[in-house]
């Protein structure tokens, strides 16, 4: 074998060894130490990479939690279960977080809201909005192309009659739909809140009537009838204060355009027992005039009118009012 060839091989081998040794020393000397808790936190996170926490993916959040820069309950989709797991890893306790779900602040779907033009383009709300605000006459309403449903990382939104319908049990409150909606129709409300305003328009009532059958006309009937001061008209639109709202449903019953929606499909009713003294207090507070009777006589409830708000139960001094829930109970 040619001596020159052998020497070349030896030289390359020596150079490889030397450079390898240098790389190994440099790698050890300048190695970035990783917190072992990051991996454990990553295993606890759902891995959706939705960005609801404000960090670039689950890894970014895991590193921030390990450094103490983010709270252990920062993962909104993970909820309490994930927060408790991460708290155990970090040796702390997770604080209570109110679970939130998304709702669509619009009820003007295919049947209720009018179009101002025919749209022939990309079926994406963000792109359609760039074309004169989209095809809807109401500039505040849902465009109906389902971008929120497509972007939802948990499949919690489906489109029904041109409107997004959210499955509360699947929704994690991550807020992705809120961020992608160009009109601002999607909103996060507490999971336990069953009443919400399905309108986003800030136009005056006369203008709303021209564009939509079910828009808020700022009539203030909801505001006047709420016994808990939980709903007010702001900028021509009804807004619910969820810290005060008790889900009584009175505003739902009073709204003339039915833009205030109730997630409770069948509300319970009340009936008055023979213990009634006929004081009439229940009759005075009933917001829908569902209770009738003369003073001193047992009062009765009109089941067709009763909305199950429960206001009468609170004022009855004889505790003579009972609540019933099933359709069979109501019928009997």
C-alpha atoms as one frame of an Amber mdcrd trajectory, in Angstrom:
protein
   0.000   0.000   0.000   1.201   3.464  -0.828   2.858   5.074   2.270   1.325
   8.439   1.287  -2.168   6.917   1.420  -1.517   5.402   4.850  -0.176   8.666
   6.241  -3.223  10.517   4.916  -5.560   8.082   6.699  -3.613   8.403   9.942
  -3.628  12.192   9.671  -7.397  12.273   9.117  -7.896   9.941  12.060  -5.790
  12.118  14.349  -7.576  15.274  13.171 -10.959  13.640  13.754  -9.950  12.618
  17.267  -8.606  16.075  18.104 -11.665  17.918  16.735 -14.000  15.448  18.432
 -12.240  16.033  21.733 -12.497  19.807  21.278 -16.232  19.580  20.482 -16.820
  17.367  23.525 -14.987  19.793  25.820 -16.817  22.816  24.388 -20.190  21.047
  24.592 -19.632  20.178  28.252 -18.184  23.588  29.099 -20.995  25.589  27.477
 -23.848  23.136  27.917 -27.226  24.719  28.719 -28.541  23.103  31.847 -32.176
  22.068  31.583 -34.459  21.782  34.541 -35.572  18.144  34.838 -38.996  19.378
  35.895 -39.609  20.711  32.379 -40.024  17.190  31.019 -42.401  16.224  33.810
 -44.449  19.374  33.250 -44.555  18.658  29.510 -45.922  15.198  30.253 -48.680
  16.748  32.378 -49.718  19.347  29.786 -52.341  18.374  27.166 -49.996  19.150
  24.265 -52.528  21.198  22.314 -50.058  24.048  21.651 -53.072  26.385  21.438
 -51.226  29.430  22.780 -54.018  30.357  25.193 -51.455  30.686  27.977 -49.580
  33.380  26.061 -46.442  31.286  25.539 -45.144  29.741  22.294 -46.583  26.272
  22.741 -46.581  23.840  25.636 -42.771  23.674  25.808 -42.546  27.439  26.246
 -45.078  27.279  29.054 -43.355  24.329  30.723 -40.030  26.200  30.776 -41.727
  29.338  32.145 -43.427  27.375  34.938 -40.168  25.658  35.853 -38.472  29.062
  36.081 -41.286  30.454  38.201 -42.278  32.930  35.496 -45.750  31.436  34.990
 -48.297  30.084  37.499 -48.944  26.364  37.723 -52.522  26.895  36.509 -51.527
  28.842  33.383 -52.754  26.076  31.068 -56.369  27.047  30.468 -57.417  23.951
  28.474 -55.903  21.656  31.102 -58.079  23.064  33.849 -57.838  22.049  37.495
 -56.673  18.491  36.797 -53.543  19.605  34.941 -52.941  22.465  37.389 -52.964
  20.024  40.318 -50.466  17.732  38.567 -48.084  20.604  37.815 -48.484  21.979
  41.340 -47.388  18.603  42.700 -44.318  18.659  40.430 -43.458  22.196  41.540
 -44.215  21.504  45.194 -46.900  24.188  45.438 -50.683  24.444  45.465 -52.837
  25.453  42.523 -55.249  28.341  43.027 -58.893  28.011  42.044 -59.591  29.185
  38.495 -63.069  29.893  37.155 -63.740  27.644  34.181 -64.679  29.611  31.067
 -66.458  28.580  27.876 -67.036  30.340  24.584 -70.348  31.698  23.328 -71.312
  33.392  20.082 -72.631  36.922  20.587 -74.888  36.636  17.557 -78.205  34.959
  16.783 -78.566  36.412  13.298 -77.902  33.291  11.253 -79.168  32.427   7.804
 -82.806  33.139   8.681 -82.571  36.220  10.909 -79.820  38.459   9.495 -79.943
  40.019   6.060 -77.125  39.977   3.491 -75.955  43.100   1.725 -74.241  41.255
  -1.119 -73.396  37.840  -2.548 -69.929  36.746  -1.548 -67.918  34.556  -3.945
 -64.504  34.060  -2.459 -62.428  32.176   0.057 -64.684  30.709   2.739 -62.730
  32.212   5.590 -64.135  34.870   7.900 -60.844  36.747   8.092 -60.546  37.011
   4.314 -64.246  37.772   3.783 -64.065  40.560   6.375 -61.476  42.332   4.228
 -64.127  42.616   1.502 -66.231  45.525   2.794 -66.641  43.842   6.171 -68.164
  40.679   4.728 -71.548  39.883   3.167 -73.758  40.603   6.203 -75.681  43.871
   6.480 -74.866  44.007  10.195 -71.242  44.988  10.544 -71.080  43.405  14.009
 -72.611  40.020  13.201 -71.191  36.561  12.562 -70.038  36.088   8.974 -70.918
  32.400   9.137 -67.965  30.813   7.351 -66.861  28.788  10.362 -63.270  29.929
  10.821 -63.718  29.594  14.582 -64.839  25.986  14.154 -61.896  25.173  11.898
 -59.366  26.762  14.242 -60.754  25.265  17.474 -58.040  22.811  18.604 -60.559
  20.732  20.555 -63.396  20.419  18.031 -65.839  22.134  20.383 -67.539  24.314
  17.750 -69.929  23.286  15.007 -71.733  25.509  12.514 -75.543  25.333  12.575
 -77.602  27.564  10.248 -74.637  29.867   9.729 -73.846  30.293  13.426 -71.224
  28.706  15.694 -72.627  26.400  18.373 -70.266  25.609  21.253 -70.280  22.317
  23.154 -69.721  23.446  26.741 -68.404  20.057  27.827 -65.753  19.974  25.081
 -64.815  23.660  25.183 -61.771  24.384  27.332 -61.974  28.169  27.222 -58.636
  28.453  25.451 -59.793  31.577  23.587 -58.531  30.590  20.136 -61.959  31.271
  18.617 -62.038  34.687  20.282 -58.697  35.584  18.749 -59.468  34.408  15.193
 -62.907  36.026  14.865 -62.418  39.267  12.893 -65.737  40.718  14.079 -65.373
  39.969  17.785 -68.450  37.749  17.949 -66.936  35.061  20.182 -66.689  35.694
  23.911 -65.654  33.732  27.002 -68.107  33.532  29.892 -68.090  31.464  33.108
 -69.053  27.815  32.605 -71.772  28.037  35.267 -73.417  31.053  33.629 -76.458
  29.923  31.666 -77.723  33.277  30.348 -75.930  35.379  27.748 -76.622  38.091
  25.182 -76.440  36.700  21.659 -75.865  40.031  19.966 -72.786  42.101  19.232
 -74.310  45.170  17.563 -73.680  48.651  18.862 -76.118  50.256  16.426 -79.255
  51.992  17.625 -82.470  49.989  17.728 -83.881  51.416  14.495 -80.760  50.422
  12.566 -80.658  46.987  14.164 -84.219  46.286  13.031 -83.205  46.951   9.422
 -80.427  44.369   9.496 -81.558  41.635  11.892 -84.734  40.162  13.391 -83.100
  39.090  16.652 -80.676  41.900  17.458 -80.577  43.905  20.684 -82.564  47.129
  20.307 -81.444  48.599  23.653 -85.022  48.745  24.952 -83.755  48.330  28.548
 -86.516  45.895  29.524 -83.880  43.423  30.686 -82.124  46.106  32.712 -85.344
  47.270  34.374 -86.606  43.783  35.198 -83.382  42.268  36.601 -83.723  42.105
  40.406 -79.973  41.720  40.853 -78.739  44.699  38.807 -76.800  42.202  36.691
 -77.534  43.489  33.195 -77.110  46.965  31.749 -77.256  48.662  28.382 -73.838
  49.949  27.372 -73.214  51.449  23.936 -76.680  50.323  22.744 -76.034  46.727
  23.767 -77.123  44.647  26.762 -74.193  43.318  28.801 -74.372  40.798  31.629
 -72.373  41.257  34.812 -71.628  37.624  35.597 -70.437  38.448  39.093 -74.031
  39.455  39.903 -76.083  37.229  37.580 -77.937  34.363  39.302 -79.231  32.696
  36.098 -82.812  33.493  37.110 -83.780  33.897  33.440 -86.035  36.919  33.910
 -84.140  38.908  31.275 -84.631  36.024  28.825 -88.372  36.136  29.327 -88.550
  39.924  29.037 -86.405  40.396  25.898 -88.759  41.290  22.999 -86.316  40.246
  20.266 -85.145  37.080  22.042 -81.496  38.032  21.715 -80.839  36.953  25.306
 -80.443  33.194  25.267 -80.811  30.576  27.956 -78.627  27.467  27.965 -81.114
  25.674  30.214 -83.425  23.953  27.731 -86.200  23.155  30.228 -86.456  25.316
  33.301 -88.134  24.042  36.459 -91.529  25.352  37.541 -93.022  26.078  40.950
 -96.278  25.117  42.607 -97.980  26.379  45.754 -98.947  23.903  48.465-101.859
  23.979  50.881 -99.650  25.749  53.427-100.215  29.003  51.534-101.667  31.753
  53.739-102.667  33.961  50.827-100.381  36.819  51.837 -99.759  37.721  48.187
 -96.012  38.339  48.491 -95.269  35.812  45.738 -97.750  37.510  43.442 -96.034
  40.860  43.940 -92.551  39.678  42.965 -93.468  37.387  40.049 -91.953  39.115
  36.989 -94.246  37.376  34.469 -97.574  37.526  36.383 -97.744  33.746  36.616
 -99.277  33.727  40.118-102.928  34.479  40.754-105.170  34.444  43.832-107.079
  36.631  46.220-105.742  37.795  49.557-106.315  35.201  52.260-106.832  32.396
  49.738-104.402  29.806  48.380-102.641  31.155  45.319-102.049  29.232  42.110
 -99.297  29.162  39.498 -99.951  29.360  35.754 -97.445  26.767  34.509 -97.519
  28.178  30.978 -96.341  31.547  32.260 -93.943  30.428  34.998 -90.265  30.745
  34.005 -88.849  29.100  37.115 -86.934  32.146  38.307 -87.539  31.227  41.956
 -88.195  34.776  43.155 -91.485  33.727  44.748 -89.772  31.036  46.824 -87.491
  33.625  48.414 -90.306  35.823  49.698 -92.842  33.205  50.830 -93.086  33.504
  54.652 -94.881  30.164  54.949 -92.413  28.186  52.795 -95.417  27.012  50.824
 -93.830  27.123  47.371 -92.089  24.067  45.958 -90.005  23.660  42.849 -90.566
  20.881  40.332 -88.369  20.019  37.390 -89.367  17.081  35.196 -91.996  17.424
  32.446 -94.122  14.786  34.217 -94.050  16.782  37.454 -94.979  19.980  35.634
 -97.888  18.239  33.878 -99.263  16.877  37.147
